[in-house]
Amino acid sequence: MSDIFFDATWPKARKEHVCDQCSRRIERGETYRTQSMIWDSSPSRSKVCAQCVKLAEALFKAGFEGEEGGLAWLTEVDRSEAAYCGFSVQMNLFWARWRDSAGVLVDYPADEVQR
């Protein structure tokens, strides 16, 4: 049986959620990506913060793919390989759950990946 993915939506959080990629808390009022699916014959729903979605899309455009194609699971991306391709800042922020040294939530640094 094949896996089925339904269209993703971008709701504004009415309550806190946990990002399935970086595990940080998606706070109330924050926009995030959610998608329903049938995975291994079981219904499931993913919730991913906007920063992780932007990083996964940028990595995909640079040639990083998941095991079965499509967007990469960010925890499986080789950090040194990503850094070699210019994603050092983004990967460090991902591992810091998108918080700077003062603990402030930061947006995806889009200027860092423009070539």
Phi and psi restraints in degrees (range 20) as a CNS / XPLOR table:
assign (resid 1 and name C) (resid 2 and name N)
       (resid 2 and name CA) (resid 2 and name C) 1.0 -92.0 20.0 2
assign (resid 2 and name N) (resid 2 and name CA)
       (resid 2 and name C) (resid 3 and name N) 1.0 158.3 20.0 2
assign (resid 2 and name C) (resid 3 and name N)
       (resid 3 and name CA) (resid 3 and name C) 1.0 -79.4 20.0 2
assign (resid 3 and name N) (resid 3 and name CA)
       (resid 3 and name C) (resid 4 and name N) 1.0 149.1 20.0 2
assign (resid 3 and name C) (resid 4 and name N)
       (resid 4 and name CA) (resid 4 and name C) 1.0 -124.2 20.0 2
assign (resid 4 and name N) (resid 4 and name CA)
       (resid 4 and name C) (resid 5 and name N) 1.0 129.8 20.0 2
assign (resid 4 and name C) (resid 5 and name N)
       (resid 5 and name CA) (resid 5 and name C) 1.0 -117.1 20.0 2
assign (resid 5 and name N) (resid 5 and name CA)
       (resid 5 and name C) (resid 6 and name N) 1.0 131.8 20.0 2
assign (resid 5 and name C) (resid 6 and name N)
       (resid 6 and name CA) (resid 6 and name C) 1.0 -96.3 20.0 2
assign (resid 6 and name N) (resid 6 and name CA)
       (resid 6 and name C) (resid 7 and name N) 1.0 166.2 20.0 2
assign (resid 6 and name C) (resid 7 and name N)
       (resid 7 and name CA) (resid 7 and name C) 1.0 -58.1 20.0 2
assign (resid 7 and name N) (resid 7 and name CA)
       (resid 7 and name C) (resid 8 and name N) 1.0 139.4 20.0 2
assign (resid 7 and name C) (resid 8 and name N)
       (resid 8 and name CA) (resid 8 and name C) 1.0 -80.7 20.0 2
assign (resid 8 and name N) (resid 8 and name CA)
       (resid 8 and name C) (resid 9 and name N) 1.0 151.5 20.0 2
assign (resid 8 and name C) (resid 9 and name N)
       (resid 9 and name CA) (resid 9 and name C) 1.0 -127.2 20.0 2
assign (resid 9 and name N) (resid 9 and name CA)
       (resid 9 and name C) (resid 10 and name N) 1.0 163.5 20.0 2
assign (resid 9 and name C) (resid 10 and name N)
       (resid 10 and name CA) (resid 10 and name C) 1.0 -124.0 20.0 2
assign (resid 10 and name N) (resid 10 and name CA)
       (resid 10 and name C) (resid 11 and name N) 1.0 74.6 20.0 2
assign (resid 10 and name C) (resid 11 and name N)
       (resid 11 and name CA) (resid 11 and name C) 1.0 -79.2 20.0 2
assign (resid 11 and name N) (resid 11 and name CA)
       (resid 11 and name C) (resid 12 and name N) 1.0 164.0 20.0 2
assign (resid 11 and name C) (resid 12 and name N)
       (resid 12 and name CA) (resid 12 and name C) 1.0 -94.5 20.0 2
assign (resid 12 and name N) (resid 12 and name CA)
       (resid 12 and name C) (resid 13 and name N) 1.0 128.2 20.0 2
assign (resid 12 and name C) (resid 13 and name N)
       (resid 13 and name CA) (resid 13 and name C) 1.0 -63.4 20.0 2
assign (resid 13 and name N) (resid 13 and name CA)
       (resid 13 and name C) (resid 14 and name N) 1.0 125.4 20.0 2
assign (resid 13 and name C) (resid 14 and name N)
       (resid 14 and name CA) (resid 14 and name C) 1.0 -91.9 20.0 2
assign (resid 14 and name N) (resid 14 and name CA)
       (resid 14 and name C) (resid 15 and name N) 1.0 -16.5 20.0 2
assign (resid 14 and name C) (resid 15 and name N)
       (resid 15 and name CA) (resid 15 and name C) 1.0 -144.2 20.0 2
assign (resid 15 and name N) (resid 15 and name CA)
       (resid 15 and name C) (resid 16 and name N) 1.0 171.3 20.0 2
assign (resid 15 and name C) (resid 16 and name N)
       (resid 16 and name CA) (resid 16 and name C) 1.0 -73.9 20.0 2
assign (resid 16 and name N) (resid 16 and name CA)
       (resid 16 and name C) (resid 17 and name N) 1.0 145.0 20.0 2
assign (resid 16 and name C) (resid 17 and name N)
       (resid 17 and name CA) (resid 17 and name C) 1.0 -132.5 20.0 2
assign (resid 17 and name N) (resid 17 and name CA)
       (resid 17 and name C) (resid 18 and name N) 1.0 171.6 20.0 2
assign (resid 17 and name C) (resid 18 and name N)
       (resid 18 and name CA) (resid 18 and name C) 1.0 -115.3 20.0 2
assign (resid 18 and name N) (resid 18 and name CA)
       (resid 18 and name C) (resid 19 and name N) 1.0 131.0 20.0 2
assign (resid 18 and name C) (resid 19 and name N)
       (resid 19 and name CA) (resid 19 and name C) 1.0 -69.0 20.0 2
assign (resid 19 and name N) (resid 19 and name CA)
       (resid 19 and name C) (resid 20 and name N) 1.0 130.3 20.0 2
assign (resid 19 and name C) (resid 20 and name N)
       (resid 20 and name CA) (resid 20 and name C) 1.0 -72.1 20.0 2
assign (resid 20 and name N) (resid 20 and name CA)
       (resid 20 and name C) (resid 21 and name N) 1.0 -12.4 20.0 2
assign (resid 20 and name C) (resid 21 and name N)
       (resid 21 and name CA) (resid 21 and name C) 1.0 -95.8 20.0 2
assign (resid 21 and name N) (resid 21 and name CA)
       (resid 21 and name C) (resid 22 and name N) 1.0 -60.0 20.0 2
assign (resid 21 and name C) (resid 22 and name N)
       (resid 22 and name CA) (resid 22 and name C) 1.0 -98.3 20.0 2
assign (resid 22 and name N) (resid 22 and name CA)
       (resid 22 and name C) (resid 23 and name N) 1.0 -8.4 20.0 2
assign (resid 22 and name C) (resid 23 and name N)
       (resid 23 and name CA) (resid 23 and name C) 1.0 68.3 20.0 2
assign (resid 23 and name N) (resid 23 and name CA)
       (resid 23 and name C) (resid 24 and name N) 1.0 14.2 20.0 2
assign (resid 23 and name C) (resid 24 and name N)
       (resid 24 and name CA) (resid 24 and name C) 1.0 -83.2 20.0 2
assign (resid 24 and name N) (resid 24 and name CA)
       (resid 24 and name C) (resid 25 and name N) 1.0 162.3 20.0 2
assign (resid 24 and name C) (resid 25 and name N)
       (resid 25 and name CA) (resid 25 and name C) 1.0 -78.1 20.0 2
assign (resid 25 and name N) (resid 25 and name CA)
       (resid 25 and name C) (resid 26 and name N) 1.0 123.0 20.0 2
assign (resid 25 and name C) (resid 26 and name N)
       (resid 26 and name CA) (resid 26 and name C) 1.0 -84.2 20.0 2
assign (resid 26 and name N) (resid 26 and name CA)
       (resid 26 and name C) (resid 27 and name N) 1.0 118.3 20.0 2
assign (resid 26 and name C) (resid 27 and name N)
       (resid 27 and name CA) (resid 27 and name C) 1.0 -88.1 20.0 2
assign (resid 27 and name N) (resid 27 and name CA)
       (resid 27 and name C) (resid 28 and name N) 1.0 160.2 20.0 2
assign (resid 27 and name C) (resid 28 and name N)
       (resid 28 and name CA) (resid 28 and name C) 1.0 -54.6 20.0 2
assign (resid 28 and name N) (resid 28 and name CA)
       (resid 28 and name C) (resid 29 and name N) 1.0 137.3 20.0 2
assign (resid 28 and name C) (resid 29 and name N)
       (resid 29 and name CA) (resid 29 and name C) 1.0 88.9 20.0 2
assign (resid 29 and name N) (resid 29 and name CA)
       (resid 29 and name C) (resid 30 and name N) 1.0 -10.9 20.0 2
assign (resid 29 and name C) (resid 30 and name N)
       (resid 30 and name CA) (resid 30 and name C) 1.0 -85.3 20.0 2
assign (resid 30 and name N) (resid 30 and name CA)
       (resid 30 and name C) (resid 31 and name N) 1.0 140.5 20.0 2
assign (resid 30 and name C) (resid 31 and name N)
       (resid 31 and name CA) (resid 31 and name C) 1.0 -85.4 20.0 2
assign (resid 31 and name N) (resid 31 and name CA)
       (resid 31 and name C) (resid 32 and name N) 1.0 135.6 20.0 2
assign (resid 31 and name C) (resid 32 and name N)
       (resid 32 and name CA) (resid 32 and name C) 1.0 -141.6 20.0 2
assign (resid 32 and name N) (resid 32 and name CA)
       (resid 32 and name C) (resid 33 and name N) 1.0 166.7 20.0 2
assign (resid 32 and name C) (resid 33 and name N)
       (resid 33 and name CA) (resid 33 and name C) 1.0 -101.0 20.0 2
assign (resid 33 and name N) (resid 33 and name CA)
       (resid 33 and name C) (resid 34 and name N) 1.0 131.8 20.0 2
assign (resid 33 and name C) (resid 34 and name N)
       (resid 34 and name CA) (resid 34 and name C) 1.0 -128.9 20.0 2
assign (resid 34 and name N) (resid 34 and name CA)
       (resid 34 and name C) (resid 35 and name N) 1.0 146.1 20.0 2
assign (resid 34 and name C) (resid 35 and name N)
       (resid 35 and name CA) (resid 35 and name C) 1.0 -149.0 20.0 2
assign (resid 35 and name N) (resid 35 and name CA)
       (resid 35 and name C) (resid 36 and name N) 1.0 132.6 20.0 2
assign (resid 35 and name C) (resid 36 and name N)
       (resid 36 and name CA) (resid 36 and name C) 1.0 -91.8 20.0 2
assign (resid 36 and name N) (resid 36 and name CA)
       (resid 36 and name C) (resid 37 and name N) 1.0 151.7 20.0 2
assign (resid 36 and name C) (resid 37 and name N)
       (resid 37 and name CA) (resid 37 and name C) 1.0 -157.6 20.0 2
assign (resid 37 and name N) (resid 37 and name CA)
       (resid 37 and name C) (resid 38 and name N) 1.0 163.8 20.0 2
assign (resid 37 and name C) (resid 38 and name N)
       (resid 38 and name CA) (resid 38 and name C) 1.0 -111.1 20.0 2
assign (resid 38 and name N) (resid 38 and name CA)
       (resid 38 and name C) (resid 39 and name N) 1.0 112.4 20.0 2
assign (resid 38 and name C) (resid 39 and name N)
       (resid 39 and name CA) (resid 39 and name C) 1.0 -122.3 20.0 2
assign (resid 39 and name N) (resid 39 and name CA)
       (resid 39 and name C) (resid 40 and name N) 1.0 122.0 20.0 2
assign (resid 39 and name C) (resid 40 and name N)
       (resid 40 and name CA) (resid 40 and name C) 1.0 51.7 20.0 2
assign (resid 40 and name N) (resid 40 and name CA)
       (resid 40 and name C) (resid 41 and name N) 1.0 44.8 20.0 2
assign (resid 40 and name C) (resid 41 and name N)
       (resid 41 and name CA) (resid 41 and name C) 1.0 68.2 20.0 2
assign (resid 41 and name N) (resid 41 and name CA)
       (resid 41 and name C) (resid 42 and name N) 1.0 10.5 20.0 2
assign (resid 41 and name C) (resid 42 and name N)
       (resid 42 and name CA) (resid 42 and name C) 1.0 -120.8 20.0 2
assign (resid 42 and name N) (resid 42 and name CA)
       (resid 42 and name C) (resid 43 and name N) 1.0 137.1 20.0 2
assign (resid 42 and name C) (resid 43 and name N)
       (resid 43 and name CA) (resid 43 and name C) 1.0 -68.3 20.0 2
assign (resid 43 and name N) (resid 43 and name CA)
       (resid 43 and name C) (resid 44 and name N) 1.0 144.4 20.0 2
assign (resid 43 and name C) (resid 44 and name N)
       (resid 44 and name CA) (resid 44 and name C) 1.0 -151.8 20.0 2
assign (resid 44 and name N) (resid 44 and name CA)
       (resid 44 and name C) (resid 45 and name N) 1.0 163.5 20.0 2
assign (resid 44 and name C) (resid 45 and name N)
       (resid 45 and name CA) (resid 45 and name C) 1.0 -141.4 20.0 2
assign (resid 45 and name N) (resid 45 and name CA)
       (resid 45 and name C) (resid 46 and name N) 1.0 133.5 20.0 2
assign (resid 45 and name C) (resid 46 and name N)
       (resid 46 and name CA) (resid 46 and name C) 1.0 -105.4 20.0 2
assign (resid 46 and name N) (resid 46 and name CA)
       (resid 46 and name C) (resid 47 and name N) 1.0 148.5 20.0 2
assign (resid 46 and name C) (resid 47 and name N)
       (resid 47 and name CA) (resid 47 and name C) 1.0 -133.1 20.0 2
assign (resid 47 and name N) (resid 47 and name CA)
       (resid 47 and name C) (resid 48 and name N) 1.0 121.2 20.0 2
assign (resid 47 and name C) (resid 48 and name N)
       (resid 48 and name CA) (resid 48 and name C) 1.0 -133.0 20.0 2
assign (resid 48 and name N) (resid 48 and name CA)
       (resid 48 and name C) (resid 49 and name N) 1.0 133.1 20.0 2
assign (resid 48 and name C) (resid 49 and name N)
       (resid 49 and name CA) (resid 49 and name C) 1.0 -66.5 20.0 2
assign (resid 49 and name N) (resid 49 and name CA)
       (resid 49 and name C) (resid 50 and name N) 1.0 157.2 20.0 2
assign (resid 49 and name C) (resid 50 and name N)
       (resid 50 and name CA) (resid 50 and name C) 1.0 -61.3 20.0 2
assign (resid 50 and name N) (resid 50 and name CA)
       (resid 50 and name C) (resid 51 and name N) 1.0 -35.0 20.0 2
assign (resid 50 and name C) (resid 51 and name N)
       (resid 51 and name CA) (resid 51 and name C) 1.0 -64.0 20.0 2
assign (resid 51 and name N) (resid 51 and name CA)
       (resid 51 and name C) (resid 52 and name N) 1.0 -44.7 20.0 2
assign (resid 51 and name C) (resid 52 and name N)
       (resid 52 and name CA) (resid 52 and name C) 1.0 -66.1 20.0 2
assign (resid 52 and name N) (resid 52 and name CA)
       (resid 52 and name C) (resid 53 and name N) 1.0 -37.9 20.0 2
assign (resid 52 and name C) (resid 53 and name N)
       (resid 53 and name CA) (resid 53 and name C) 1.0 -62.0 20.0 2
assign (resid 53 and name N) (resid 53 and name CA)
       (resid 53 and name C) (resid 54 and name N) 1.0 -46.0 20.0 2
assign (resid 53 and name C) (resid 54 and name N)
       (resid 54 and name CA) (resid 54 and name C) 1.0 -62.3 20.0 2
assign (resid 54 and name N) (resid 54 and name CA)
       (resid 54 and name C) (resid 55 and name N) 1.0 -41.9 20.0 2
assign (resid 54 and name C) (resid 55 and name N)
       (resid 55 and name CA) (resid 55 and name C) 1.0 -65.9 20.0 2
assign (resid 55 and name N) (resid 55 and name CA)
       (resid 55 and name C) (resid 56 and name N) 1.0 -45.4 20.0 2
assign (resid 55 and name C) (resid 56 and name N)
       (resid 56 and name CA) (resid 56 and name C) 1.0 -60.9 20.0 2
assign (resid 56 and name N) (resid 56 and name CA)
       (resid 56 and name C) (resid 57 and name N) 1.0 -40.5 20.0 2
assign (resid 56 and name C) (resid 57 and name N)
       (resid 57 and name CA) (resid 57 and name C) 1.0 -66.9 20.0 2
assign (resid 57 and name N) (resid 57 and name CA)
       (resid 57 and name C) (resid 58 and name N) 1.0 -40.8 20.0 2
assign (resid 57 and name C) (resid 58 and name N)
       (resid 58 and name CA) (resid 58 and name C) 1.0 -66.0 20.0 2
assign (resid 58 and name N) (resid 58 and name CA)
       (resid 58 and name C) (resid 59 and name N) 1.0 -41.0 20.0 2
assign (resid 58 and name C) (resid 59 and name N)
       (resid 59 and name CA) (resid 59 and name C) 1.0 -64.6 20.0 2
assign (resid 59 and name N) (resid 59 and name CA)
       (resid 59 and name C) (resid 60 and name N) 1.0 -39.9 20.0 2
assign (resid 59 and name C) (resid 60 and name N)
       (resid 60 and name CA) (resid 60 and name C) 1.0 -61.0 20.0 2
assign (resid 60 and name N) (resid 60 and name CA)
       (resid 60 and name C) (resid 61 and name N) 1.0 -44.6 20.0 2
assign (resid 60 and name C) (resid 61 and name N)
       (resid 61 and name CA) (resid 61 and name C) 1.0 -62.1 20.0 2
assign (resid 61 and name N) (resid 61 and name CA)
       (resid 61 and name C) (resid 62 and name N) 1.0 -27.8 20.0 2
assign (resid 61 and name C) (resid 62 and name N)
       (resid 62 and name CA) (resid 62 and name C) 1.0 -87.4 20.0 2
assign (resid 62 and name N) (resid 62 and name CA)
       (resid 62 and name C) (resid 63 and name N) 1.0 -0.1 20.0 2
assign (resid 62 and name C) (resid 63 and name N)
       (resid 63 and name CA) (resid 63 and name C) 1.0 106.6 20.0 2
assign (resid 63 and name N) (resid 63 and name CA)
       (resid 63 and name C) (resid 64 and name N) 1.0 1.9 20.0 2
assign (resid 63 and name C) (resid 64 and name N)
       (resid 64 and name CA) (resid 64 and name C) 1.0 -85.5 20.0 2
assign (resid 64 and name N) (resid 64 and name CA)
       (resid 64 and name C) (resid 65 and name N) 1.0 126.7 20.0 2
assign (resid 64 and name C) (resid 65 and name N)
       (resid 65 and name CA) (resid 65 and name C) 1.0 -128.8 20.0 2
assign (resid 65 and name N) (resid 65 and name CA)
       (resid 65 and name C) (resid 66 and name N) 1.0 158.9 20.0 2
assign (resid 65 and name C) (resid 66 and name N)
       (resid 66 and name CA) (resid 66 and name C) 1.0 -71.9 20.0 2
assign (resid 66 and name N) (resid 66 and name CA)
       (resid 66 and name C) (resid 67 and name N) 1.0 172.2 20.0 2
assign (resid 66 and name C) (resid 67 and name N)
       (resid 67 and name CA) (resid 67 and name C) 1.0 -57.8 20.0 2
assign (resid 67 and name N) (resid 67 and name CA)
       (resid 67 and name C) (resid 68 and name N) 1.0 -35.6 20.0 2
assign (resid 67 and name C) (resid 68 and name N)
       (resid 68 and name CA) (resid 68 and name C) 1.0 -107.5 20.0 2
assign (resid 68 and name N) (resid 68 and name CA)
       (resid 68 and name C) (resid 69 and name N) 1.0 26.6 20.0 2
assign (resid 68 and name C) (resid 69 and name N)
       (resid 69 and name CA) (resid 69 and name C) 1.0 84.2 20.0 2
assign (resid 69 and name N) (resid 69 and name CA)
       (resid 69 and name C) (resid 70 and name N) 1.0 176.7 20.0 2
assign (resid 69 and name C) (resid 70 and name N)
       (resid 70 and name CA) (resid 70 and name C) 1.0 78.1 20.0 2
assign (resid 70 and name N) (resid 70 and name CA)
       (resid 70 and name C) (resid 71 and name N) 1.0 -167.9 20.0 2
assign (resid 70 and name C) (resid 71 and name N)
       (resid 71 and name CA) (resid 71 and name C) 1.0 -66.0 20.0 2
assign (resid 71 and name N) (resid 71 and name CA)
       (resid 71 and name C) (resid 72 and name N) 1.0 143.2 20.0 2
assign (resid 71 and name C) (resid 72 and name N)
       (resid 72 and name CA) (resid 72 and name C) 1.0 -75.0 20.0 2
assign (resid 72 and name N) (resid 72 and name CA)
       (resid 72 and name C) (resid 73 and name N) 1.0 148.5 20.0 2
assign (resid 72 and name C) (resid 73 and name N)
       (resid 73 and name CA) (resid 73 and name C) 1.0 -78.8 20.0 2
assign (resid 73 and name N) (resid 73 and name CA)
       (resid 73 and name C) (resid 74 and name N) 1.0 114.4 20.0 2
assign (resid 73 and name C) (resid 74 and name N)
       (resid 74 and name CA) (resid 74 and name C) 1.0 -60.1 20.0 2
assign (resid 74 and name N) (resid 74 and name CA)
       (resid 74 and name C) (resid 75 and name N) 1.0 -32.0 20.0 2
assign (resid 74 and name C) (resid 75 and name N)
       (resid 75 and name CA) (resid 75 and name C) 1.0 -68.9 20.0 2
assign (resid 75 and name N) (resid 75 and name CA)
       (resid 75 and name C) (resid 76 and name N) 1.0 -16.2 20.0 2
assign (resid 75 and name C) (resid 76 and name N)
       (resid 76 and name CA) (resid 76 and name C) 1.0 -95.8 20.0 2
assign (resid 76 and name N) (resid 76 and name CA)
       (resid 76 and name C) (resid 77 and name N) 1.0 -4.7 20.0 2
assign (resid 76 and name C) (resid 77 and name N)
       (resid 77 and name CA) (resid 77 and name C) 1.0 -74.4 20.0 2
assign (resid 77 and name N) (resid 77 and name CA)
       (resid 77 and name C) (resid 78 and name N) 1.0 130.5 20.0 2
assign (resid 77 and name C) (resid 78 and name N)
       (resid 78 and name CA) (resid 78 and name C) 1.0 -68.6 20.0 2
assign (resid 78 and name N) (resid 78 and name CA)
       (resid 78 and name C) (resid 79 and name N) 1.0 118.8 20.0 2
assign (resid 78 and name C) (resid 79 and name N)
       (resid 79 and name CA) (resid 79 and name C) 1.0 -61.7 20.0 2
assign (resid 79 and name N) (resid 79 and name CA)
       (resid 79 and name C) (resid 80 and name N) 1.0 -40.6 20.0 2
assign (resid 79 and name C) (resid 80 and name N)
       (resid 80 and name CA) (resid 80 and name C) 1.0 -69.3 20.0 2
assign (resid 80 and name N) (resid 80 and name CA)
       (resid 80 and name C) (resid 81 and name N) 1.0 -36.5 20.0 2
assign (resid 80 and name C) (resid 81 and name N)
       (resid 81 and name CA) (resid 81 and name C) 1.0 -67.3 20.0 2
assign (resid 81 and name N) (resid 81 and name CA)
       (resid 81 and name C) (resid 82 and name N) 1.0 -41.5 20.0 2
assign (resid 81 and name C) (resid 82 and name N)
       (resid 82 and name CA) (resid 82 and name C) 1.0 -65.2 20.0 2
assign (resid 82 and name N) (resid 82 and name CA)
       (resid 82 and name C) (resid 83 and name N) 1.0 -40.8 20.0 2
assign (resid 82 and name C) (resid 83 and name N)
       (resid 83 and name CA) (resid 83 and name C) 1.0 -63.5 20.0 2
assign (resid 83 and name N) (resid 83 and name CA)
       (resid 83 and name C) (resid 84 and name N) 1.0 -40.6 20.0 2
assign (resid 83 and name C) (resid 84 and name N)
       (resid 84 and name CA) (resid 84 and name C) 1.0 -59.8 20.0 2
assign (resid 84 and name N) (resid 84 and name CA)
       (resid 84 and name C) (resid 85 and name N) 1.0 -32.8 20.0 2
assign (resid 84 and name C) (resid 85 and name N)
       (resid 85 and name CA) (resid 85 and name C) 1.0 -89.4 20.0 2
assign (resid 85 and name N) (resid 85 and name CA)
       (resid 85 and name C) (resid 86 and name N) 1.0 8.6 20.0 2
assign (resid 85 and name C) (resid 86 and name N)
       (resid 86 and name CA) (resid 86 and name C) 1.0 93.6 20.0 2
assign (resid 86 and name N) (resid 86 and name CA)
       (resid 86 and name C) (resid 87 and name N) 1.0 17.3 20.0 2
assign (resid 86 and name C) (resid 87 and name N)
       (resid 87 and name CA) (resid 87 and name C) 1.0 -111.7 20.0 2
assign (resid 87 and name N) (resid 87 and name CA)
       (resid 87 and name C) (resid 88 and name N) 1.0 25.3 20.0 2
assign (resid 87 and name C) (resid 88 and name N)
       (resid 88 and name CA) (resid 88 and name C) 1.0 -61.4 20.0 2
assign (resid 88 and name N) (resid 88 and name CA)
       (resid 88 and name C) (resid 89 and name N) 1.0 -49.8 20.0 2
assign (resid 88 and name C) (resid 89 and name N)
       (resid 89 and name CA) (resid 89 and name C) 1.0 -60.6 20.0 2
assign (resid 89 and name N) (resid 89 and name CA)
       (resid 89 and name C) (resid 90 and name N) 1.0 -45.9 20.0 2
assign (resid 89 and name C) (resid 90 and name N)
       (resid 90 and name CA) (resid 90 and name C) 1.0 -64.5 20.0 2
assign (resid 90 and name N) (resid 90 and name CA)
       (resid 90 and name C) (resid 91 and name N) 1.0 -43.5 20.0 2
assign (resid 90 and name C) (resid 91 and name N)
       (resid 91 and name CA) (resid 91 and name C) 1.0 -67.0 20.0 2
assign (resid 91 and name N) (resid 91 and name CA)
       (resid 91 and name C) (resid 92 and name N) 1.0 -37.2 20.0 2
assign (resid 91 and name C) (resid 92 and name N)
       (resid 92 and name CA) (resid 92 and name C) 1.0 -63.9 20.0 2
assign (resid 92 and name N) (resid 92 and name CA)
       (resid 92 and name C) (resid 93 and name N) 1.0 -41.0 20.0 2
assign (resid 92 and name C) (resid 93 and name N)
       (resid 93 and name CA) (resid 93 and name C) 1.0 -66.3 20.0 2
assign (resid 93 and name N) (resid 93 and name CA)
       (resid 93 and name C) (resid 94 and name N) 1.0 -38.8 20.0 2
assign (resid 93 and name C) (resid 94 and name N)
       (resid 94 and name CA) (resid 94 and name C) 1.0 -57.7 20.0 2
assign (resid 94 and name N) (resid 94 and name CA)
       (resid 94 and name C) (resid 95 and name N) 1.0 -49.8 20.0 2
assign (resid 94 and name C) (resid 95 and name N)
       (resid 95 and name CA) (resid 95 and name C) 1.0 -68.1 20.0 2
assign (resid 95 and name N) (resid 95 and name CA)
       (resid 95 and name C) (resid 96 and name N) 1.0 -22.0 20.0 2
assign (resid 95 and name C) (resid 96 and name N)
       (resid 96 and name CA) (resid 96 and name C) 1.0 -90.6 20.0 2
assign (resid 96 and name N) (resid 96 and name CA)
       (resid 96 and name C) (resid 97 and name N) 1.0 11.2 20.0 2
assign (resid 96 and name C) (resid 97 and name N)
       (resid 97 and name CA) (resid 97 and name C) 1.0 56.5 20.0 2
assign (resid 97 and name N) (resid 97 and name CA)
       (resid 97 and name C) (resid 98 and name N) 1.0 39.5 20.0 2
assign (resid 97 and name C) (resid 98 and name N)
       (resid 98 and name CA) (resid 98 and name C) 1.0 61.8 20.0 2
assign (resid 98 and name N) (resid 98 and name CA)
       (resid 98 and name C) (resid 99 and name N) 1.0 31.4 20.0 2
assign (resid 98 and name C) (resid 99 and name N)
       (resid 99 and name CA) (resid 99 and name C) 1.0 -116.2 20.0 2
assign (resid 99 and name N) (resid 99 and name CA)
       (resid 99 and name C) (resid 100 and name N) 1.0 140.2 20.0 2
assign (resid 99 and name C) (resid 100 and name N)
       (resid 100 and name CA) (resid 100 and name C) 1.0 -81.4 20.0 2
assign (resid 100 and name N) (resid 100 and name CA)
       (resid 100 and name C) (resid 101 and name N) 1.0 -176.4 20.0 2
assign (resid 100 and name C) (resid 101 and name N)
       (resid 101 and name CA) (resid 101 and name C) 1.0 -63.3 20.0 2
assign (resid 101 and name N) (resid 101 and name CA)
       (resid 101 and name C) (resid 102 and name N) 1.0 -21.2 20.0 2
assign (resid 101 and name C) (resid 102 and name N)
       (resid 102 and name CA) (resid 102 and name C) 1.0 -89.9 20.0 2
assign (resid 102 and name N) (resid 102 and name CA)
       (resid 102 and name C) (resid 103 and name N) 1.0 -0.8 20.0 2
assign (resid 102 and name C) (resid 103 and name N)
       (resid 103 and name CA) (resid 103 and name C) 1.0 86.6 20.0 2
assign (resid 103 and name N) (resid 103 and name CA)
       (resid 103 and name C) (resid 104 and name N) 1.0 8.8 20.0 2
assign (resid 103 and name C) (resid 104 and name N)
       (resid 104 and name CA) (resid 104 and name C) 1.0 -85.3 20.0 2
assign (resid 104 and name N) (resid 104 and name CA)
       (resid 104 and name C) (resid 105 and name N) 1.0 133.5 20.0 2
assign (resid 104 and name C) (resid 105 and name N)
       (resid 105 and name CA) (resid 105 and name C) 1.0 -64.6 20.0 2
assign (resid 105 and name N) (resid 105 and name CA)
       (resid 105 and name C) (resid 106 and name N) 1.0 130.6 20.0 2
assign (resid 105 and name C) (resid 106 and name N)
       (resid 106 and name CA) (resid 106 and name C) 1.0 -115.7 20.0 2
assign (resid 106 and name N) (resid 106 and name CA)
       (resid 106 and name C) (resid 107 and name N) 1.0 153.6 20.0 2
assign (resid 106 and name C) (resid 107 and name N)
       (resid 107 and name CA) (resid 107 and name C) 1.0 -82.9 20.0 2
assign (resid 107 and name N) (resid 107 and name CA)
       (resid 107 and name C) (resid 108 and name N) 1.0 166.5 20.0 2
assign (resid 107 and name C) (resid 108 and name N)
       (resid 108 and name CA) (resid 108 and name C) 1.0 -62.0 20.0 2
assign (resid 108 and name N) (resid 108 and name CA)
       (resid 108 and name C) (resid 109 and name N) 1.0 129.0 20.0 2
assign (resid 108 and name C) (resid 109 and name N)
       (resid 109 and name CA) (resid 109 and name C) 1.0 -81.0 20.0 2
assign (resid 109 and name N) (resid 109 and name CA)
       (resid 109 and name C) (resid 110 and name N) 1.0 79.1 20.0 2
assign (resid 109 and name C) (resid 110 and name N)
       (resid 110 and name CA) (resid 110 and name C) 1.0 -58.9 20.0 2
assign (resid 110 and name N) (resid 110 and name CA)
       (resid 110 and name C) (resid 111 and name N) 1.0 -32.3 20.0 2
assign (resid 110 and name C) (resid 111 and name N)
       (resid 111 and name CA) (resid 111 and name C) 1.0 -64.4 20.0 2
assign (resid 111 and name N) (resid 111 and name CA)
       (resid 111 and name C) (resid 112 and name N) 1.0 -24.4 20.0 2
assign (resid 111 and name C) (resid 112 and name N)
       (resid 112 and name CA) (resid 112 and name C) 1.0 -70.4 20.0 2
assign (resid 112 and name N) (resid 112 and name CA)
       (resid 112 and name C) (resid 113 and name N) 1.0 -24.5 20.0 2
assign (resid 112 and name C) (resid 113 and name N)
       (resid 113 and name CA) (resid 113 and name C) 1.0 -104.0 20.0 2
assign (resid 113 and name N) (resid 113 and name CA)
       (resid 113 and name C) (resid 114 and name N) 1.0 -1.6 20.0 2
assign (resid 113 and name C) (resid 114 and name N)
       (resid 114 and name CA) (resid 114 and name C) 1.0 -69.4 20.0 2
assign (resid 114 and name N) (resid 114 and name CA)
       (resid 114 and name C) (resid 115 and name N) 1.0 132.2 20.0 2
